[in-house]
Amino acid sequence: MIKSGKLRALGVTTAKRTPLMPDLPSISESVPGYEWFGFYGLVAPAKTPPAILSKLNTEVVKALTTSIVRERMTDLGVDAIGSSQKDFALFLTEHVKKMKEAVKVSGAKPED
């Protein structure tokens, strides 16, 4: 819709501009520190054997590097990253911390 002119984009919510629309500014260029994005990741039950986790990680990262998967994800506006199990676990830990702080700062309260 943006490319057709039916919708005017004001900015992207990621910390940096996206290669999909390099002329579209990031909101953080006007509001320092602003960042919001969605993400996808694979998780497994806690007692999954390390060998299986390692094999899954290897195969997923391999798939993410193929041209067909990268093209399809780019068409959907997704930046495929593919990382190690350790890096993803660290990302999740940091993301949960950020979201907890955002909820705290917002003053939001759970409802029954």
Residue frames as a rotation matrix with the C-alpha (Angstrom) as fourth column:
MET 1
0.567 0.824 0.000 0.00
0.824 -0.567 0.000 0.00
0.000 0.000 -1.000 0.00
ILE 2
0.343 -0.534 -0.773 2.91
0.176 -0.772 0.611 2.31
-0.923 -0.345 -0.171 0.66
LYS 3
-0.687 -0.682 0.252 4.41
0.334 0.013 0.943 1.69
-0.646 0.731 0.219 -2.77
SER 4
-0.299 0.659 0.691 1.04
0.933 0.051 0.355 2.29
0.199 0.751 -0.630 -4.45
GLY 5
-0.852 -0.095 0.515 0.65
0.057 -0.994 -0.090 5.62
0.520 -0.048 0.853 -2.63
LYS 6
0.159 0.982 -0.103 -2.49
0.160 0.078 0.984 4.55
0.974 -0.173 -0.145 -0.75
LEU 7
0.874 0.033 -0.485 -0.67
0.484 0.047 0.874 4.78
0.052 -0.998 0.025 2.56
ARG 8
0.438 -0.752 0.492 2.01
-0.312 -0.640 -0.702 7.20
0.843 0.154 -0.515 3.74
ALA 9
0.492 -0.365 -0.790 4.59
0.760 0.623 0.185 5.67
0.425 -0.692 0.584 6.06
LEU 10
0.906 -0.156 0.394 6.03
-0.300 -0.894 0.334 7.90
0.300 -0.421 -0.856 8.76
GLY 11
-0.077 -0.972 0.222 8.85
-0.970 0.022 -0.244 5.63
0.232 -0.234 -0.944 9.88
VAL 12
0.194 0.038 -0.980 9.92
-0.003 0.999 0.038 2.16
0.981 -0.004 0.194 10.86
THR 13
0.830 0.251 0.499 9.92
-0.468 -0.174 0.866 1.08
0.305 -0.952 -0.027 14.49
THR 14
0.669 -0.688 -0.280 13.21
0.717 0.697 0.002 -0.79
0.193 -0.202 0.960 14.39
ALA 15
0.440 -0.557 -0.704 16.32
0.437 -0.552 0.710 0.94
-0.785 -0.620 0.001 15.76
LYS 16
-0.621 -0.696 -0.361 17.75
-0.065 -0.413 0.909 1.42
-0.781 0.588 0.211 12.25
ARG 17
0.041 0.585 -0.810 16.32
-0.928 -0.279 -0.248 1.98
-0.371 0.762 0.531 8.79
THR 18
0.314 0.153 0.937 15.31
0.031 0.985 -0.171 -1.11
-0.949 0.083 0.305 6.87
PRO 19
-0.777 -0.629 -0.026 16.94
-0.049 0.019 0.999 -2.14
-0.627 0.777 -0.046 3.59
LEU 20
-0.308 0.751 0.584 13.39
0.902 0.425 -0.071 -2.72
-0.301 0.505 -0.809 2.28
MET 21
0.682 0.499 0.535 12.74
0.614 -0.788 -0.047 1.04
0.398 0.361 -0.843 2.34
PRO 22
-0.161 -0.909 -0.383 16.06
0.981 -0.104 -0.164 2.79
0.109 -0.402 0.909 2.96
ASP 23
-0.644 -0.061 0.762 14.59
0.201 -0.975 0.092 6.28
0.738 0.213 0.641 2.50
LEU 24
0.502 0.861 0.079 12.05
0.037 -0.113 0.993 5.72
0.864 -0.496 -0.088 5.29
PRO 25
-0.315 -0.706 0.634 13.47
-0.622 -0.351 -0.700 7.00
0.717 -0.615 -0.329 8.59
SER 26
-0.393 0.139 -0.909 13.52
0.656 0.735 -0.171 5.06
0.645 -0.663 -0.380 11.82
ILE 27
0.704 0.689 0.170 11.32
0.316 -0.519 0.794 6.51
0.636 -0.505 -0.583 14.58
SER 28
0.534 -0.562 -0.632 14.48
0.787 0.058 0.614 6.51
-0.308 -0.825 0.473 16.73
GLU 29
-0.433 -0.664 0.610 15.87
0.826 -0.563 -0.026 9.26
0.361 0.492 0.792 14.51
SER 30
-0.136 0.481 0.866 13.20
-0.111 -0.876 0.469 11.55
0.984 -0.032 0.173 15.99
VAL 31
0.743 0.384 0.548 12.66
-0.607 0.042 0.794 9.82
0.282 -0.922 0.265 19.32
PRO 32
-0.231 -0.952 -0.200 16.07
-0.732 0.306 -0.609 8.64
0.641 0.006 -0.767 20.57
GLY 33
-0.824 -0.199 0.531 16.01
-0.523 0.629 -0.575 5.19
-0.219 -0.751 -0.623 22.12
TYR 34
0.217 0.971 0.095 12.67
-0.791 0.233 -0.566 4.21
-0.572 0.048 0.819 20.55
GLU 35
-0.741 -0.354 -0.571 12.55
-0.630 0.659 0.410 0.67
0.231 0.663 -0.712 19.23
TRP 36
0.015 0.728 0.685 9.78
-0.587 0.561 -0.584 -1.86
-0.810 -0.393 0.436 18.75
PHE 37
-0.369 -0.154 -0.917 9.88
-0.884 0.363 0.295 -4.97
0.287 0.919 -0.270 16.61
GLY 38
0.741 0.568 0.358 8.43
-0.624 0.779 0.056 -8.41
-0.247 -0.265 0.932 16.33
PHE 39
-0.382 -0.886 -0.263 10.51
-0.924 0.375 0.080 -11.52
0.027 0.273 -0.962 16.07
TYR 40
0.790 0.503 -0.350 10.24
-0.509 0.857 0.082 -15.22
0.341 0.114 0.933 15.42
GLY 41
-0.357 -0.913 0.197 12.26
-0.915 0.299 -0.270 -17.92
0.188 -0.276 -0.942 17.09
LEU 42
0.295 0.384 -0.875 12.23
-0.214 0.919 0.331 -21.63
0.931 0.090 0.354 17.76
VAL 43
-0.264 -0.319 0.910 12.12
-0.963 0.038 -0.267 -23.07
0.051 -0.947 -0.317 21.26
ALA 44
-0.132 0.161 -0.978 11.98
-0.176 0.967 0.183 -26.64
0.975 0.197 -0.099 22.50
PRO 45
0.880 0.459 -0.121 11.02
0.002 0.251 0.968 -28.38
0.474 -0.852 0.220 25.74
ALA 46
0.594 -0.647 0.478 13.57
-0.804 -0.477 0.353 -27.86
0.000 -0.595 -0.804 28.53
LYS 47
0.239 -0.507 0.828 14.74
-0.392 0.729 0.560 -31.48
-0.888 -0.459 -0.025 28.56
THR 48
0.988 0.044 -0.145 15.40
-0.152 0.297 -0.943 -31.76
0.001 0.954 0.300 24.83
PRO 49
0.520 -0.846 0.116 18.81
0.680 0.493 0.542 -33.43
-0.516 -0.203 0.832 24.36
PRO 50
0.210 -0.531 -0.821 21.60
-0.223 -0.843 0.489 -31.00
-0.952 0.080 -0.295 23.42
ALA 51
-0.755 -0.518 0.402 22.42
0.228 0.368 0.901 -33.00
-0.615 0.772 -0.160 20.26
ILE 52
-0.069 0.822 0.565 18.89
0.992 0.115 -0.047 -32.51
-0.104 0.558 -0.824 18.96
LEU 53
0.689 0.287 -0.665 18.95
0.335 -0.940 -0.058 -28.79
-0.642 -0.183 -0.744 19.80
SER 54
-0.220 -0.882 -0.416 22.27
-0.188 -0.380 0.906 -28.42
-0.957 0.278 -0.083 18.02
LYS 55
-0.719 -0.001 0.695 21.01
0.603 0.497 0.624 -30.25
-0.346 0.868 -0.357 14.92
LEU 56
0.364 0.922 0.129 17.82
0.908 -0.320 -0.272 -28.16
-0.210 0.216 -0.954 14.80
ASN 57
0.527 -0.221 -0.820 19.82
0.034 -0.959 0.280 -24.95
-0.849 -0.175 -0.499 15.16
THR 58
-0.567 -0.823 0.040 22.26
0.007 0.044 0.999 -25.95
-0.824 0.567 -0.019 12.44
GLU 59
-0.537 0.412 0.736 19.50
0.829 0.418 0.371 -26.87
-0.155 0.809 -0.567 9.98
VAL 60
0.592 0.773 -0.227 17.42
0.728 -0.634 -0.262 -23.74
-0.346 -0.010 -0.938 10.65
VAL 61
0.245 -0.587 -0.772 20.43
-0.172 -0.810 0.561 -21.45
-0.954 -0.005 -0.299 10.22
LYS 62
-0.755 -0.505 0.418 21.33
0.262 0.352 0.899 -23.33
-0.601 0.788 -0.133 7.02
ALA 63
-0.072 0.825 0.560 17.78
0.991 0.123 -0.053 -22.87
-0.113 0.552 -0.826 5.68
LEU 64
0.671 0.365 -0.645 17.86
0.413 -0.907 -0.083 -19.16
-0.616 -0.210 -0.759 6.51
THR 65
-0.186 -0.826 -0.532 20.92
-0.217 -0.493 0.843 -18.73
-0.958 0.272 -0.087 4.30
THR 66
-0.444 0.069 0.893 19.29
0.782 0.517 0.349 -20.20
-0.438 0.853 -0.284 1.17
SER 67
-1.000 0.002 -0.012 18.30
-0.008 -0.854 0.520 -17.70
-0.009 0.520 0.854 -1.49
ILE 68
-0.423 0.906 -0.018 14.70
0.286 0.153 0.946 -18.93
0.860 0.395 -0.323 -1.72
VAL 69
0.169 0.465 -0.869 14.06
0.972 0.069 0.225 -18.54
0.164 -0.883 -0.440 2.02
ARG 70
-0.584 -0.457 -0.671 15.85
0.586 -0.809 0.040 -15.17
-0.562 -0.370 0.740 2.20
GLU 71
-0.936 0.268 0.227 13.90
0.037 -0.569 0.821 -13.84
0.349 0.777 0.523 -0.81
ARG 72
-0.099 0.970 -0.223 10.57
0.538 0.241 0.808 -14.98
0.837 -0.040 -0.546 0.60
MET 73
0.087 0.091 -0.992 11.29
0.981 -0.180 0.070 -13.52
-0.172 -0.980 -0.105 4.02
THR 74
-0.851 -0.422 -0.312 12.47
0.349 -0.899 0.263 -10.24
-0.391 0.115 0.913 2.50
ASP 75
-0.681 0.676 0.281 9.23
0.169 -0.229 0.959 -10.10
0.712 0.701 0.041 0.47
LEU 76
0.289 0.808 -0.513 7.37
0.716 0.173 0.676 -10.40
0.635 -0.563 -0.529 3.79
GLY 77
0.497 -0.154 0.854 9.45
-0.341 -0.940 0.029 -7.62
0.798 -0.305 -0.519 5.35
VAL 78
0.984 -0.153 0.089 11.38
-0.011 0.446 0.895 -9.98
-0.176 -0.882 0.438 7.60
ASP 79
0.289 -0.955 -0.065 15.10
-0.843 -0.221 -0.491 -9.67
0.454 0.196 -0.869 8.26
ALA 80
0.919 0.056 -0.389 16.24
0.054 0.962 0.266 -13.27
0.389 -0.266 0.882 8.73
ILE 81
0.422 -0.784 0.455 19.04
-0.894 -0.445 0.063 -13.41
0.153 -0.433 -0.888 11.26
GLY 82
0.813 -0.126 -0.568 19.65
0.091 0.992 -0.089 -16.99
0.575 0.021 0.818 12.44
SER 83
0.139 -0.764 0.630 21.92
-0.852 -0.417 -0.317 -17.17
0.505 -0.492 -0.709 15.45
SER 84
-0.693 -0.449 -0.564 23.32
-0.082 0.826 -0.557 -19.59
0.716 -0.340 -0.609 17.98
GLN 85
0.204 0.744 -0.636 21.27
0.643 0.387 0.660 -21.09
0.738 -0.544 -0.400 20.80
LYS 86
-0.266 -0.413 -0.871 23.28
0.945 -0.291 -0.151 -19.04
-0.191 -0.863 0.468 23.28
ASP 87
-0.988 -0.116 0.103 22.71
0.141 -0.947 0.288 -15.77
0.064 0.299 0.952 21.39
PHE 88
-0.311 0.945 0.099 18.96
0.007 -0.102 0.995 -16.40
0.950 0.310 0.025 21.13
ALA 89
0.207 0.339 -0.917 18.71
0.886 0.333 0.324 -17.24
0.416 -0.880 -0.232 24.85
LEU 90
-0.638 -0.505 -0.581 20.55
0.696 -0.702 -0.153 -13.99
-0.331 -0.502 0.799 25.68
PHE 91
-0.869 0.378 0.318 18.27
-0.048 -0.705 0.707 -12.05
0.492 0.600 0.631 23.32
LEU 92
0.041 0.955 -0.295 15.17
0.369 0.260 0.892 -13.50
0.928 -0.146 -0.342 24.98
THR 93
-0.021 -0.130 -0.991 16.48
1.000 -0.001 -0.021 -12.69
0.001 -0.992 0.130 28.47
GLU 94
-0.880 -0.379 -0.288 17.23
0.378 -0.924 0.063 -9.08
-0.290 -0.053 0.956 27.49
HIS 95
-0.682 0.687 0.251 13.94
-0.014 -0.355 0.935 -8.69
0.732 0.634 0.252 25.64
VAL 96
0.183 0.749 -0.637 11.93
0.732 0.329 0.597 -9.86
0.656 -0.575 -0.488 28.66
LYS 97
-0.356 -0.392 -0.849 13.83
0.870 -0.470 -0.148 -7.37
-0.340 -0.791 0.508 30.87
LYS 98
-0.996 -0.043 0.079 13.02
0.074 -0.890 0.451 -4.52
0.051 0.455 0.889 28.44
MET 99
-0.349 0.937 0.024 9.35
0.116 0.017 0.993 -5.47
0.930 0.350 -0.115 28.26
LYS 100
0.094 0.332 -0.939 9.05
0.961 0.215 0.173 -5.74
0.260 -0.918 -0.299 32.06
GLU 101
-0.664 -0.420 -0.618 10.54
0.585 -0.807 -0.081 -2.26
-0.465 -0.415 0.782 32.39
ALA 102
-0.898 0.375 0.229 8.23
-0.044 -0.597 0.801 -0.88
0.437 0.710 0.552 29.68
VAL 103
0.016 0.939 -0.344 5.18
0.508 0.288 0.812 -2.29
0.861 -0.187 -0.472 31.49
LYS 104
-0.076 -0.122 -0.990 6.43
0.989 -0.139 -0.058 -0.90
-0.130 -0.983 0.131 34.81
VAL 105
-0.902 -0.349 -0.255 7.05
0.309 -0.933 0.183 2.57
-0.302 0.086 0.949 33.37
SER 106
-0.696 0.680 0.232 3.67
0.068 -0.258 0.964 2.56
0.715 0.686 0.133 31.65
GLY 107
-0.743 0.423 0.519 1.83
-0.650 -0.269 -0.711 1.95
-0.161 -0.865 0.474 34.92
ALA 108
-0.084 0.728 -0.681 -0.21
-0.656 0.474 0.588 -0.82
0.750 0.495 0.438 33.34
LYS 109
-0.529 0.022 0.848 -1.83
-0.755 0.444 -0.482 -3.19
-0.387 -0.896 -0.218 35.83
PRO 110
-0.942 0.224 -0.249 -3.15
0.061 0.846 0.529 -6.71
0.330 0.483 -0.811 35.17
GLU 111
-0.296 0.921 0.253 -6.89
-0.945 -0.321 0.064 -7.12
0.140 -0.220 0.965 35.21
ASP 112
-0.542 0.201 0.816 -8.91
-0.294 0.864 -0.408 -10.07
-0.788 -0.461 -0.409 36.51
